[in-house]
Amino acid sequence: MMGAPEPLLRETRSTCCYCGTGCGVIIETVGAGAAAKIVGVRGDPEHPANFGRLCSKGASLHLTTGLTGRALVPEYRAARNEARRPVSWDTALDAAAERFAAIINEHGPDAVAFYVSGQLLTEDYYVFNKLARAVVGTNNIDSNSRLCMSSAVAGYKATLGADAVPCSYEDIALADLFLLAGSNAAWAHPVLFRRIEDAKAANPELKIVVVDPRRTDTAAMADLHLAITPGSDAILYSAMLHVMLWEGLVDEAFIAAHTGGFAALRAQLRELTPAAAAASCGVSADEIVTAARWFGAARAPLSMWCQGLNQSSHGTANNAALIHLHLATGKIGRPGMGPFSLTGQPNAMGGREVGAMANLLPGHRAPSDAADRAELAALWGVPAIPATPGKTAVDMFDALREGQIKAVWIACTNPAHSLPDQTRVREALQKAEFVVVQDAFADIETAAYADLLLPAASWGEKEGTVTNSERRISRVRAAVAPPGEARADWKIAADFARRLATRVGVGGTAKQFAFADTAEVFAEHVATTRGRDLDIGGLSHAVLEQRGPQQWPYPAGATSGQARLYADHRFATADGRACFVPLTFNLTAEAPDARFPLRLTTGRLRDQWHGMSRSGRTARLCAHEPAPRLLLHPADLDRRGFKEGDLARVTSRRGEIVLPVSASDELKPGQAFAAMHWGGRSLSHAGVNQLMLAATDPVSKQPELKHAAIRVERAELPWRLVLLRAAETAAPEEELLVWRARLAHFLPQFDYAALTLAGRDHPLLALSIAGAEAVADDRLALLVAALDLGDSTVYRDPRRGIVKMARIDAVGDQLTGLLLAGETAAADWLRELMLSGRPLGDLRRWLFAPTAQPPAGLAPAGRTVCNCFGVTDTEIKALLGQGLALEQVQAQLKCGSSCGSCLPELRRMAAQAMVTVA
C-alpha cells in the first residue's frame, strides 16, 4: 500500500515581526481553513531588506505559533473583586463603550488614554489614532515607541527639520567609516550587522568605531572601541567636533550655504577640548582625537545608533550632537553617508507616519500647530482636532496613578514589564477605574490587571503594512486565520469606535470607521500624507503587491521610492537649512554615590526580543543565555566576595530585586549589566525595570531606561530548590508552556525564583528557588502536582529538610522530571543529563547523590553558541584548541553557516584561541 500523501505546503510572503530591520520572510503552512498551521519560515531572497537572510529569532518564528498562552476569547469583569469571564465580542465592546463613554461624559475626553505599540501594523495604528483624536477628542494616545525611538525623532526634527531617516541599507556597502553609537547591532540587528561585516570584508581599509560602555560583540570587531562612561555621548561627539574644527576637517562652505546656528554651537564648544572631555567620557583624549580624525577624513561616514543613544534623559541632545558631525562635514545626502537610526520595533516608523504618539499627528503634522490640526480635521470630516497636549508614556501612567486618567486601553504592549519604575506603574494599573488589554497573549504581565481582555490576531494571522528603519514599506500577509475568536487589531479598534461614537458627542461618527479591509485603511492613511515630506500618494496595497516593498517618499506618478534624502542639501525646515542646536552636557539623571556606587546599564540578548512574550515561547532561543543574571566586572565580584552564580540583592532608590551574579570583562569596574527581557513571568520580581528611574528627556519625553545607580549585596538565602521537567509528548514546547503557566503564579511567593526554558532536541522547564527558610510541605506538594511529578521515585531526609524526586520514563530509561529541595549540589550535571536525552543506565544510582561533580563519562555539554545547529562552546573550543582555523571548525560543525547570528561570537572565540596558542 502507498503511504499517506505528504501534506500540501503553501507559502506566503510576509515580513518579520521583530526588530526594525524589516526582513522579508516566506511562511510555510500546511492544512486549510481553521486547521491551517505554520510549520516553517525562511528568509525571502527577493526582499531588499535582507535578501533571504534571517537572524536566529526570525528563523525560529514558526516555533512560537502554538496556542498555549494565547488570548482566544474576550474576557470581562464588571468589578475588581470578580474574576474575568468569557463573553461575546458584542458584550465586550458594548461594555467598553459604556465604561469609556461614562468617564468621558463625566470627566472629559482627557480622562481616558490609549497606549499602543510599535508592533502594530500601520493600519492598526491609524485606526487607533483616529479613534482617539476624532471620536474621543483627546491627544492621550502614545506608543511604546516612546521608550525606544522618540529621541531619534526629536533629534532629526531639531537638526534636519523632519522625522525622516536620510539613509538606506544600500549605503552600508558604500560607506568607508561606520560610527556605531549605543548599538550592539550584532545582537539587536543581526541581519544589518551581516551587511557591515560584508562591507568590512570587501574593503579592509574601512574603519569601524563603536561607542558603547560595554565591549559587546559589536565592539569586539571595532577598529576603535570608545568605552564611554554611561551618559557622556553628547560630550564625546561635541569634543570630536572641537577637534575637527581645530584641524580644519569641517566643510565651511557647506555650513555657510546649508545650515544655521553654527556660530553659537562653535562658541559653546570652544572649551570642550579632548582633554577636558576625556575625564567625563572615561576614554583617553587620544582616542577622541583619533575618532574625530577618522570621521573628518572619511569620504562617506555612516553613523548608526539605537537605544544607547536614545534612552537617556538628554537623548535629544545625544542625537543632535551625532548629527552635527555630518552637518559640520557636509557628509549627508549622498551615497554611503549620513545619520541612520536603527529602529527597535518592526513598525515604530509606521506609527510615527500615522501620528500615533501624543506629540504627533498623521503625515508628520504637529498637534501644537493650529494649521495642521485644521487640515487634519478637514481630512477626517470632524469639527476640530484637540489642542490640549497629550500625555506621553511615563506621564500617562503617572496620571493614571494619580486619578487624572481614569481608563486606559493598552494594545499590543506590556507596560507592566517595559516601563521604568515598575512599582509605580503597577500601582497605576491597580488604581485605574477601567483597564482594557488588547493582545495576542493572555499570559503577559499586564493582562493580570485587565478588566477587559480582548484577543488580537498575531504575526502570521494579520494583513497590512509596516515601515522599516530605511523608510521601506512592506506588506504583511496572513498565512493562517486567527485562532479562537481573535480579531485583527484595526477591526477591534474600528468596531469600538463605531460604538463609542454613538455615545459621546465629540464629533466623530460611526460612518468614519466603516472600513472594509486594510487596503481601505491604508488608502485613507495615504491621503493624509499627500504634499507632505513623507508623501506616499503613489502607493496602495495594489502597488505594493505589484512592485514589492517601497521607500517613501513615493508621490503620485512615481515608479520607485527615494533611496536617500537631502541630496540637494535642502532640508525640511522653513528656510531649507539644517540646524546646529545648543546642547546640554549632562551625564545621567542619577549619579552613583556612596550608597549606590555602581552604574547599572541594560540591554538586549542575542536571541530574545523585548519582554519575550513571543521569543520566550521556544526553548531553542533560550539556549544562548538560559537564565537571568547580573554581570559585574571580575574585580567588583572579588571585592564583594562573590562567586559565579551567587545570589545578590540589587537595590536602587526605587526598589530591589535578586539575581545571580556573573563575571564579565566586557564591563569596566564600577559598572553592571542586566538584560531587559526577563520580567514577572520568569522571576519572583518585575525584572530590571523595577530599578530604573522614570526621568525623561525634556523634549522627546523618552525615559532613561539605560541607567540607574545601584548597590549589590549578598542575598542570604541559604535554602535552595531546583525543579526540572522534560516534555513527554509529541508537542514538547506546548507541554512546557502549559507547565510554565501553572507555575508562574507561584513566583512572587518566593524570595528568589526563576522560571526558564532550556534545550533543543530534549527541551525542559527549569524552576530555581532560593529562600531564607524551607518551603512548606503543602506548597512543595503544589509545585509537584503542577508538573505532574506524582509518579516519581522519592528520597526524604526530614531531619535535614531534604526532599528529592526523580521521574523516569521506563520505556526510554530517561530522566524526565527532577526535584531537589534542601540540597541541590547535583543540579547542574543532572540538568545536562536531561538535556542530552541519554538513557540513565548506570547513572541511575547517582540521581540523589549530593555531588556537584558529574560521574565519569558524563562530559558537560557547554553553552549553546549556534542555535541553528545546537553547537556548544565546548565543541567549538575543542576544535580551535586542536589548531583548526575557524573555517575548518565551521565546516565540521556548521556553526554560523545558517542565520549567522553567532558569527561575531565565533570570530571572538577564534581570536582568543589564537592569543592562547601564541
N, C-alpha and C positions, 0 to 999 in steps of 0.2 A: 504494500500500500504506500501511496505517496504521503509524505508528511504534510502537515498543515501549511498553507502558503504563508510566506513572510508578510507581515502587515505592511500596507502601503505607507510609504514615508512621504510626507508632504513637507514642503519648505516655504517659509515666509520670511521675506526680508524686513528687518526692523532695525532698531537702534538700542544699544546697551543702556541700562538704567542706572549705572553707577556714576562715574565722575564726568566732568565736563568735556572730556576728550571727544565724546560723541561717536564712538566706534559703531560702524555698521555691523550687524550680526545677521546670520541666517539661522532661523529657528526651525528645528526638525520636530515634526509631530507625527503621531500615529493615531488612528481612530478617527471617528467623526462625531459631530454634534457634542452632546454632553459627555460622551466617552472619550473625546479627543484628549491627548496627553502630550505634553512637551517632553521629548526624550533626548534631545541633543541641541547643541548650539556651536556654531563656529563663526569665525570672522568672515565678513563679506569682502571678498577681494576687489570688488568694484567700488567700495565706498571710499571717498577721498580722505576721510579722517584717519583710516587705519589700514587700508589696502589688505585686509584679511587678517591682520594681527589682532590678538586679544591678550589681555593680561590674565592672571590666574583667576581673578574674580569673574570677569566676563566669560571666560571659558568654562566656568562652573555654574553658570546661571541655571541650566536645566536641573541641577541638583537641588535647587532652592524652591521648586514649584509645588511641593507637596501641600496638602490641605491642613495638616496639623498646625494649629495656632492661627489659622485664617479666620477672619470675621466672615460669617456666612449668612447671617440673618440680622435684621435690625433688632436692637435690644433697648428697652426703655424702662426707666423708673420714675415715678411721679414724685417721690420723696427720697431724701438721702438715706433714711433708715431702712429703705427697701432694697432688695436685690433687683438688678435688671432682669427683665423677662422678654422673651421673643415677642415681637409684634409685627404687623404688616407694614409695608412701606407707607401706605396711606396714613395709618395710625401714627407712625413715627414722624413723618413730615408735617402732619397736621399738628401734632403736639409741639414740634419745634417751632412752627409758625405761630402758634398761640403763645408760647412762652416768650419768644422774641418780641412779638407784637405788644404783649402786655408790658414788657420792660421799656420798649421804645416809646409807647404812648404815655407811660408814667414818668420816665426819666429822660427821655430824649434819645435821639439816634446814637449819640456818642457813649451811651451806656452799654452798648454791645460792641463786639470786636470779632475779627476773623484773623486767624493765624494759619497761614498756608505754607507751601513748600516748593523748593527748587526741584523736587521730584515730580511735581505735577506736570502735565503736558501744557503747552501754550494755550490750547483751547480750554482746559480746565481752569487755568489761571484767569483767562479772560472773563469767563462767566462769573467766577467768584468776585472779581474786581467790579464788574458791572453791577452785581448784586449789592455789594457794599455801598458803592457810590450812588447808583441810580435808584435803588429801591429803599435801602435803609437810610441813605443820606449821611454816611459817615466816612471819614478817611481812616478809620480804625481798621485798616487791613494791612498786615505786614507779612513778610515771608521769612522763613528760616535762612534765606539768603542774606538777611541782615547779619547773621553770625559768620558769614564767610566772605562775601564779595562787596559789601556796601562801601568799605573804604576804597576799594578799587574804583567803584562808581564815582565816589566823591573826588578822588584824585584825578580821574580822567576829566570830569566836568570842570574842576578848578583850573586845570592846565590847558586842556585841548578843547574845552567848550561843550563836550557831549560825552555821554557814556557809550563810547564806540571804540572797541579794541582795533587798533590800526593795522594789525599784522595778520598773517596767515600761516598755517602749518608749513606751507612750501618755503617760507622764509628760513626755516630751520636748516635746510640744506644749503642755503645761500649765505648764511652768516659766517663771520670769521672770529667772532667772540661771543660767548654766552656768559651772561651775568645772571645766575640763578639765585634769587633772593628769597629766603624764608620758604623754600620749597624743596621737599625731599621727593623730587619728581620720580626718582627711581622706584619709589613705593606708591606715591599718591597718583601719579600719571604715567604708569609704566610704558604705555604704547608711545607716548610722546618722547619719553626718555630713550626708547629704542632709536628714534629718529636722531636724537642728539648724539648717541653713540655712533650711528651710521655716519653722521657729519664729521665726527672726530676721526673715524677710520678713513674717510675719503680725503681728509685734509689734516694731517698730523700737526700742522703749524697752527691750527685753530686753538684758541685759548678758552679755557673754561674757568670761570671764577664762581665760587659758591660761597654765599653768605649765610651762615647758619651757626647757632651756638653749639650744635652737636656735629660730630663727624659722622654723618649719615652715609648710606651707600651712595648717595648723590655726591656728597662732599669727598668721598674716598677717591673718586675719579677726577677730581678737580686739579687743574694746574696751580691754582691758588685757592686755599680754603681760608676764609676770614671767619674765625670762630668768635663772633662778636658777643659782647655782653647783651643779654636779652633787653630789648627796648631801645638799643642805640642805633637803629637803622638810619634814621634821618641824619644823625650826626655823621655817620660814615659816608653816606653819599654826598653830603654837603662838603665834607673835608676833601673828598675826591674832586669835587668841582673846584674847590680852592686850589688844589694842585694844578688842575687843568687850566685854570685862569693864569696862574703864576707862570706856567710853562708854555703858554700860547697854544694850547690844544683845543681851544674853542673856536667856533666859526662866527667871528664878529659881524660879518656881512649878513649871515642868516639871522642872527639875533636882531640886528637893526631893522631888517626888512620884514621879519615874520613873527616877531614876539613883542611883548610888552612886560614891564615890571622888572627888567633885568638889573637896572641900576640899583634899585632898592635891595634886591637879593644880594648883589655883589657887595654892597655895604654891610649887610648882615653877616656875610661870610668872611669879612676881611680878617678877623682874628682867629678864625677856625682853621688853624694850621693842622697838618697831620700830627704834630707833636701834641698839640692841645687836645685833639680828638682821641688820640691813642688811649689815654687813661680811661675815658668814658667808654670807649668801644671794646677795650680788652684785647686789642690787637696792636701790633707794632706800627710806628709811623712809617717804616719802610714798606710794610705790607700795604698800607693805604696808598702810598706813592706808587707802588707797582700796579695796583688795581687801576688807579687813575691813568697812568701812562698807557696801560694796555687798552683801556676803554677809549682814551683820546686818540690813540694811534690806529685803532681798528677801522677797517674800511666799512664794515657792516656789523655793528654790535647789536645783539638781540638780548634784551633783558626779559626774564620770565620770573614770575613770582606767584605766591599763593598765600596761605594763611599766616605764615610767619611775619609777613609784612602787614597784612590786613587786620589780624586780631590783636589790636593794640588800642590803647586809649589815645594815641595820636596816629592812628593808621592812615588818615588822610594826608598828614604831613609826610609819613613814610613814603606813600605812593608818589606824592608830588616831588619829593627830593630825588627819587629814582628817575622820574620822567624828566626832571630838569637836566639830567646828564644828556639825554637825547636832544633836548631843545638847545642846549648850550653848544653842542657839536653839530647841530643841523642833521643829525643822523636819525631821520624819521621819514616815513612815507615812501621809501624806495626799497627795492628788494633786499631782504636779509636783515633789515634793521628796524628798530623801534621797540617801544614798550609793549609787553604782551602778558597780561594777567592770565593765569590758568584757573579757569572756573572750577569750583569744588563740586558742584552738583550737576546732574545731567541737563537741567533746564533752568538754572539760575538766570541765564541770559534771556531766555524767553519770558520769564517773569518780569524782568526789567523792561522788556519791549512792550508788554501789555500794561505796565504801570502798577503791578500788584504788590506795591510796597507803599508804606504810609506817606512817603515824601515824593512819590512818582505818580504820574497819570499815563494812560496809554499814549504810545507814539513819542516817548521821551518828553512829554509835557510835564509841567510842574503844578501841583495844587495851589502853590503860592502865587501863581500868575493868573490874574483875572481873565486875560485874553485866552489863555489855554483852557481855563475852566469853561468859558463861554463857548469856545469852539467844540469842546467835547460834549457839552450839554446839547448843542445843536445836532451833533452826530448821533447822539443817543435819543434825542427827542424828549428830553426832560427839562423841567424849568431851570434847574441850576445844579451845579456840582458843589458839594460842600467846601467851604473855605477854611474851616477850623482845622488846624494841623492834626494829623492822626497820631496815635501812639505807636512807636516802634517797639520791637520785640521786648526788650528788657522793661521799658516803661509800661508796656501793655500789661505785663504780668504784675508789675508793682501796682498799677491802677486796679487790677482785678483783686489783689490782696487787700487794698485799701477801700474797696467797695465802690470806687468811681465807675468801674466797668462791672456790670452785673452778670453778663453772659458772654461766653466765648465759644466760637466754632473753630475747631482745630482740625485741619485736613492734611493728612499725609506727612505728618511730622510728629516728633516725640519730645515736647518741651520738658517733660518730667525726667529727661535724661540729658538733653543737649544744652539747655540754658545754664548760665553760671548761677552760683549761689542757690543750689537745689533746695535748701531748706525753705527759703522764701518762695520759690516757685511752687513747691508742693503745698505750702500754706495757701497760696493764691488759689490754686485749683480746688483745695478743700473748702475755702470760704466762698467761692463763686456760687451764685444762685442757680446757674444752669450751665453745664459743660456738654458740648457736642464733640465727639471724636469720630471723624470720618477717616477710616483707614482700612487697608487690606488685612492688617494683622490685629487680632484681638488680644495678643499677649504682650504688646508693648507697655512700658511703664505708665504712660499717660492714660491708657484705657481703663485703669483702675479708678480713675476719677470721673469717668464719663457717666452722665445721666442719660445720654442717648448715644449709643454706639451704632454707627452706620457702616455696613460692609461695602468697601470700594473694590473695584477691579484693580488688578496689579499688572506688572510687566508681563507681556505675552498675551494679555487679555484686552489691551486698550488700543484705541485709534487716535491719531493726532499728529502733532509735530513737536520737535524740540530744537533748540538752538545751542550749538556748542561754543567752545571758547573762541573760535575763529569766525564767529558770526554765521556759521553754516546751519541752515535749517534742513532738518532731515525728517522723513516720515517715520512715524512709529505705527506699526501694524499689529493687529491682533492675530495670533496663531490659534488660540482656543477661546472658548466662551468663558466668561467669569463663572466661578463655582457658586453653588447655592443661589442666594438672592443678591449677590454682589452686583453693583452697578458702576458704570463709568462715573468718575468724579464730576465731569461737567454736567451730566444728566441729573445727578443728585442736587447740585447747586441750582440748576435751572428749575427743577421741579419745586424746590424750596422757595426760590424767588417768585415763582408764579403764585404760590400760596400766600407768601408774605405780602405781596403787592396788593392783595385784596383786603389786607388787614391794617396797613399803615398808609398814611396819606402824604408820603414824601414826594411822590411824583412818578416813580417807575410803575409800569403796568405789566400785567401778566403777558400781554401780547409781545412785549420786547424780549421775551425769553422762549419764544416758540421755535427754537432751532430744531431742524430735522435731523442733523448729524454734525459731525465735527467739521466737515467741509464748509457748512454754513457759518459756523462759529469763526473759522479761520478767515472766511471772506469778510466778515464784519471787522475782525481784527485788522485785516489788510487795509480797510477803508480808513482806519484811524491813523495809519502811517503815511498816507499819500502826502507828498510835499514836505515831509519831514526828513531828517538826516538818515533815518533808517527805512526810507521808502521801499516797501515791497509790493507796490501797486501792480507789478507784473507777475506776482506769484499767486498760486492757488494750489489746492491739493492735486488738481489735474496736472498742472505744470510740473510739480514735484514728482508725480508718478511718471511723467514722460521724460523729464530731463535729469532726474536724480537730485541729490542734495545740492542746495544753492546758498551762496553767501549773500548777505544784504550789504548795501542797498541793491535792490533789484526792481527799479521802477518800471512802469508800463512801457512796453516796447523793447525792453532789454532782452537779450538772449542768454546772458550769463550774469552771475553776480560779480561783485567787485572784490578782488583779492586783497587789496590793501587801500587804506585811506590816506588822505592828505599828501598825495603825490604832487599836487600843485602847491603845496605848502600854504594853502588857505585852510584855516581851522574853523571849527564850528562855534565861533564866538561872534559877537555883534560886529566887530571890526575885522574879522578874519585872521586875527593874530593870536597865537598861543600865548599863554600867560606864565611868567615866573611868579610864584606866590610866596609871601612871607611864611616862614616855618617856625614851629615850636621845637625846641631841643630838650624835651624831657626824656627820661628813661622809661620806667614802668610806673603804673599807678600805685604800686605798693612796693616799697623798698625793703629789702631784708634788714633785720636788726638783731639785737641780742636774743630776743625771744623767738624770732622766726628767721633763722640765719641762712636758710637755703633758698635758692631760686628754683621753683618748680616750673617746668615747661611741659606742654602737652603736644601730642601729635598723633599721627596715624600709623597703623601697621600695614605691612605689605599686602596681606590677603584678606583684610577686613575693611568694612566701609561703614562709616557713621556709627549708629547705635546697634549694628549687627542684626537689625530686625529681619533682614534677608540673608546677608552673607553668613551670619551666625547660625544658619539652619543646616549647614552641611559640615560634617566633621572634617572633611578634607581641608577646608580653608582655615581650620584651627591648628593645623599641624605645625606651621612655621613658628607660631607664637601661641602655645597651647593654654596659657593661663595668664591672668593679670599680674603685674609686678611693678615695683618702683625701682628704677635704675638710678644708681649713685656711682660717683667716681670711687675707685677702689680705696683711695685714701680716706674718703668720708665713711666708707664701711668700716675700715680699720679703726678710725678714730672713735667710732661709736661701739666698737666691739661686736659688730655684726658678722655673721657668717652667711654665705649664699643660702637663700631660702628662708632665713629668719623672718618672723613676722614683725612688722614695725607699725607703730601708731603714727600716722601722718596727720599733722594738725596745722590748720591755718586759722585766721581770725574768724572764719565762718563755720568751722566745724572740724570733724576729724573722721578719718577712715583708717582701715587696717589693710595693709598689703604686704606680701612677701617682698624682700629686697634682693637685688641682684647687682653685681658689679658690672660697670660698663666704662671702658676707656674712651667711648665716644663723647663723654661729658668732661667738662672742666671741674676741678674741685669747687665745691660750693653750689653745684647745680644738681638738679634731679629731673627725672623724666618719667611720665606715665602716659600710656595710650589712652585716648579719649573714648574708645569704643565700649569699654565694659561699664555696665550700669546695673540697675536693680534687678534685672532678670538673671544676672550672673553672680552678683555679690550681695552680701548682707547689708550693703550701703548703696548710695546712689552713684558711686563712682567718683572719678576725679573732679567732676564739675561741682561736687558738693563743697570743694575747697576754693573754687575760683570766685573772684570778686566780680561784681556787676558793673564796674566802672566802664564807661563808654567813651568813644571818640565824640567830641562836641559837634562835629559836622556830620559824620556818617552814622553816628549812634551805634557803631559796631562795638560789641563788648571785648574786653581784653581777656579772651579765653586762653591766651598763650602763656600767662604768667601769674604766679602767686607766690608770696613769701610763706615758707612753711618751716616747721621743725619736725624732726624724725626721732622717735624714741622707741625703745624696745617695748613690744606688746607682750605683757606677761600673761600668756595664755597657754599653760602647760598641757592641758588635756586636748588630745587630737583624735579625729575620726577621719577615715578615708573610706569612701563608698564607691565602688566601680561596678558598672553594669554594662555588659555587652549585649548587642541585639541578637535575637534568635529567630527572626522571621525573614521573609523574602524582601521586606521593605525596612531594612535596618534603621535608616535615618529617621523615618517616620516614627518607628517604635521608640527611638531615643528621645524624640521631641515630645512624645506623649509622657514619658517618664520625667522629662525636664519640667513639663508643665505641672506635674503632680508635686514636684519638689520645690518649685520656685517660691510658693507662698510660705515655706518654712524658713527661707533665708534670713529675713530680718530678726528672727528669734535668737540668732547666734551672735557672739562677739565677732567672729570672723567666719565667713562661709564663701566658697567659690564653687560655682556650678558650671562645668565646661564640657565640651565635646572633644574627642580626640580620635585619631586613627584614620585609616583609609580603607583597606580591604576588610578590616575587622574593627569597625568603629565602636566606641564606647562612650558612656556618660560617666563623668567623674565629679564627685562631691567631696570637697575638703572642708572640714570644720575644725575650729580651734576655740577653746573657751577656758575661762578661769576654773570652771568646775565641769564634772562629767555631765553629759546629757542624761536626763532621767530615763528610766527603762520604758515608760509609756511612750515618750517621744521617740525613742530609738525604735520601738515597735512600729510606729507610724512610718518612719523612714524605710524600714524593711518592707512593710506592706506596699508602700508606694512604688517600690522597684521589683515587686513580685519575687522577693528573695526567700519566701517561706520555705521552699523545698531545698534546704541547704544543710551542709554539714556544719555543726556548731561547736565552738570551743568557748568555755566560760571560765574565768578566774575571778569570782566575786570579791575575793579579798583584795585584789589589786585593781578591781574595776575594769577588767579586760573582757571584751566580747569579740569573737572572731567568727565569721561565717563565710563559707565558700559554696557557691552553686556550681555544679559540674554537669556539663552535658554528657550523658552516659554514652550516646552514640559516637560523638566525635572526641570524647575524652578531653574536652576543653573546659577551661575555667571561664564561666560566663557571668559570674557575679561574685563580689568580694566585699566584705565588711571588716574593717579593722578599727576597733574602738578601744581607746585607752593605751594602745601600743601599736605603732604604725611603722616600725623600722623597715619592714619588707615592702612597703607600699610601692616604691619606685620600680623594683625589678618585677614585682607581680603585675604591675601595670604594663610593663614591657612585654611580659609573657602573654597577657590578654590581647595586646595589640598585634602580636605576631600571629595569633591564631594557632599556634603549635599545640599538639597534644601534650597532656601533662606527663604521662609516663612516670618516670622515677621522681619527677618534681613534686608529685602529689604529697610526699611525706614532708616537704619543705613549706607547705602552704601556711602553716601557723607558726613557723619558726621566727623568733624575734631577731632577724639578721638583716642588716642593710646590704650585705654583700650577696650578689646572686650566686646560686650554686654553680659549680664548674660546668662549663659547656653552654651557659646562657650569657652570651655576649650582649652588651647594651646596643640597642638599635641606633640610638642617637637622635638628634633633632632633624626634622624634615627640612631640607633646603629647597628641593624641587617638588612642588606639589603635583605637577602634571604626571610625573612618573614615580612619585613617592621615594625619591632618593635622599638619603640622610647625609649629615655632615661626616658621620663615621665612615661611610663608604667612600666619600669624596676624599677625605683626608688620607685614607689608607692608600689610594692610588697616587695621590700627589706625593705622599711620603716615599713611594717607590721610584720617584723621579719622573713620573709621567707628566707631560705637558697638559694644559687644560683641554686642548683639543682632543687629546687621546682619552682623557677622562670622560669627556662628553661622548666620544664615540662608543665607549663601553657602557656608560650608564644612561645616556640620552638626556641627562640633565641640561636644562637651558635650551633644548632644541625645539620646544613647542611654543609656549606663550612668551618665554624669555624673561619673565618677571624675576627669576633667580639669577640672571646673568651678572648683575653688579656684585652680588654676594659671592658667586663662583669666582669672579676675577679677583676679588679681595682675598679669598681663601688661597688662590693660586699664588698671588703676590706674597702672602705671608709664608707660604711653603717655600718659596724661593729664598726669602730672607732667612728662614730657619736653616735651610741647606747651606747657605753661604756662611 
